[in-house]
Amino acid sequence: MIRQALDFDVQFFATFKEFGKDFKRIKYDDDYSDVKRFENVIRNSDVILPSNALLLPLKADKHLDYFVRVIARNYCVPFVYGFEKVKHDIKKQSTLPVHLRKRNLDGAYVFDKDLVNDDFVYVLFDDVVTTGSTFHAMRSALLELGVSRENIYFLSLLGGINERHIAKGLIHARF
C-alpha cells in the first residue's frame, strides 16, 4: 500500500486501523504473542524494495529493531542505524498538536556522511507514520549531505495517517 504524506510517498505493510491495537501491545507491553502475525504481514505484503536498498531506521529500540531485522532478512537488504540526534529539546511527537510536529523535529538529526554512497537507494523506516514529520526530518538530514531526492524511499510498518487531520487540512495525504 502506498500513501502520500507531506510531499512524498510512503509504502506501508498495513494500516493502523487494521493492526494498531496489536502493535501497541507488542511495542509497549513486551507481549510477543502477535509478532508472528506481523511477520506474516511483512512476508506476504506487496511492498517492493530495490535490490540496492539500504534500510535506515531512525533509532534502535528493541521492538523497532526486531521488525527492521525481519524486513532486512525478508528483502535481503542491509540496514544501519546512521542517524544521530543533535537537537536535544525534542518533545514527544504524540504529545504535540499536528501543526507543531514538523517544527519540533526540524534540524533534529544528522546522518553519518561516511554512509553516503551514490549506489544506494536509502529506505527510511519508521514503525508508524502519522504526520510524516519524522520522515521529513530524516530526509532533510540526507538531503543536506547531497543525497538525491530520487534515491530516498519511505517505508513504514503501519500507515497511521489520521483521516481527520487530512480532512482539516492539517496534513496532506492521498492513497
C-alpha positions in Angstrom: 0.0 0.0 0.0 1.2 3.5 -0.7 0.1 6.7 0.8 1.5 10.2 0.2 2.4 12.2 3.3 3.5 15.7 3.1 5.3 15.8 -0.2 6.4 12.2 -0.5 5.0 8.7 -0.9 5.2 6.2 1.9 4.9 2.4 1.4 3.5 0.6 4.4 2.7 -3.0 5.2 -0.7 -2.5 6.9 -2.9 0.2 8.1 -3.0 1.3 11.7 -6.7 0.7 11.7 -6.1 -3.0 10.9 -3.3 -3.7 13.4 -3.0 -0.7 15.7 -4.1 -2.3 19.0 -1.9 -5.4 18.4 1.1 -3.2 17.6 0.7 -1.0 20.7 0.6 -4.2 22.8 3.8 -5.5 21.2 5.6 -2.2 21.4 4.8 -1.2 24.9 3.8 -4.4 26.9 6.6 -6.8 25.9 3.9 -9.2 24.7 5.2 -11.0 21.6 2.2 -13.2 21.0 1.2 -11.2 17.9 4.7 -10.9 16.5 4.2 -13.8 14.1 1.1 -12.1 12.8 3.2 -9.0 11.9 6.0 -11.2 10.4 3.4 -12.8 8.1 2.1 -9.3 7.1 5.7 -8.4 6.1 6.4 -11.6 4.3 3.1 -11.5 2.4 3.0 -7.9 1.5 3.1 -6.2 -1.9 5.8 -3.8 -0.7 8.7 -3.7 -3.2 12.3 -2.6 -2.2 15.1 -2.1 -4.8 18.0 -4.6 -4.6 20.4 -1.7 -3.9 18.3 -0.5 -0.9 19.9 0.4 2.4 17.3 0.3 5.2 17.6 3.2 7.6 15.6 3.1 10.8 15.9 6.2 13.0 16.8 4.6 16.3 17.4 1.2 17.8 14.7 0.4 20.3 14.1 -3.3 20.7 10.7 -3.5 19.0 11.7 -1.4 16.0 15.0 -3.3 15.7 13.1 -6.6 15.7 11.0 -5.6 12.7 13.9 -4.0 10.9 15.7 -7.3 11.1 12.6 -9.2 9.8 12.3 -6.7 6.9 16.0 -6.8 6.1 16.1 -10.6 6.1 12.8 -10.9 4.1 14.0 -8.5 1.4 17.7 -9.4 1.6 18.8 -5.8 2.2 21.3 -4.4 4.7 20.3 -2.0 7.4 22.2 0.5 9.5 21.5 3.0 12.3 23.1 6.0 10.7 21.1 8.9 12.2 22.2 10.8 15.3 20.0 13.1 17.3 21.6 16.6 17.5 18.7 18.6 18.8 18.1 17.7 22.4 15.0 19.7 23.3 12.7 17.5 21.2 9.3 16.9 22.7 7.5 13.6 22.3 5.6 13.9 19.0 2.4 12.2 20.2 2.0 15.0 22.8 2.1 17.8 20.2 -0.7 19.1 18.0 -0.3 18.0 14.4 0.7 21.5 13.2 3.7 21.6 15.6 5.2 18.2 14.9 7.3 19.1 11.8 8.7 22.2 13.5 9.6 20.1 16.6 11.9 17.8 14.5 13.4 20.5 12.2 17.2 20.1 12.4 16.9 17.3 14.9 19.0 14.7 13.1 22.2 14.3 11.2 23.3 11.4 9.1 26.7 9.7 9.1 28.4 11.2 6.0 30.6 8.0 5.7 27.5 6.1 4.7 26.6 8.3 1.8 27.1 6.4 -1.5 25.5 7.1 -4.9 25.0 3.3 -5.4 22.4 3.2 -2.6 18.7 3.8 -2.5 18.0 4.9 1.0 14.9 3.4 2.5 13.9 5.4 5.6 12.0 3.2 8.0 9.7 4.1 10.9 7.2 1.9 12.7 4.1 4.2 12.4 3.5 7.2 10.1 1.0 9.7 11.5 2.0 13.0 10.0 5.2 12.3 8.1 7.3 14.7 10.3 9.9 12.1 11.4 10.4 11.0 7.7 10.7 14.7 6.8 13.5 15.2 9.4 15.3 12.1 8.3 15.1 13.1 4.6 16.4 16.6 5.4 19.5 15.1 7.0 20.2 13.1 3.9 19.5 16.0 1.5 22.0 18.1 3.5 24.7 15.6 2.5 23.8 15.8 -1.2 21.7 12.6 -1.5 19.3 13.0 -4.4 15.5 13.0 -3.6 15.1 10.2 -6.2 17.3 8.0 -4.0 15.2 8.3 -0.9 12.3 6.0 -0.2 9.9 5.8 2.8 8.7 2.6 4.4 6.5 2.1 7.5 5.2 -0.9 9.3 1.8 0.8 9.8 0.3 3.7 7.8 -1.5 5.5 10.6 -2.1 8.9 8.9 -5.2 10.2 10.6 -8.0 10.9 8.1 -9.4 13.7 10.5 -6.2 15.6 10.1 -6.3 15.2 6.3 -9.9 16.5 6.3 -9.0 19.5 8.4 -6.1 20.3 6.0 -3.5 19.9 8.8 -1.6 17.3 6.7 -1.9 16.4 3.1 -2.2 12.7 2.1 -3.7 10.6 -0.5 -3.8 6.9 -1.5 
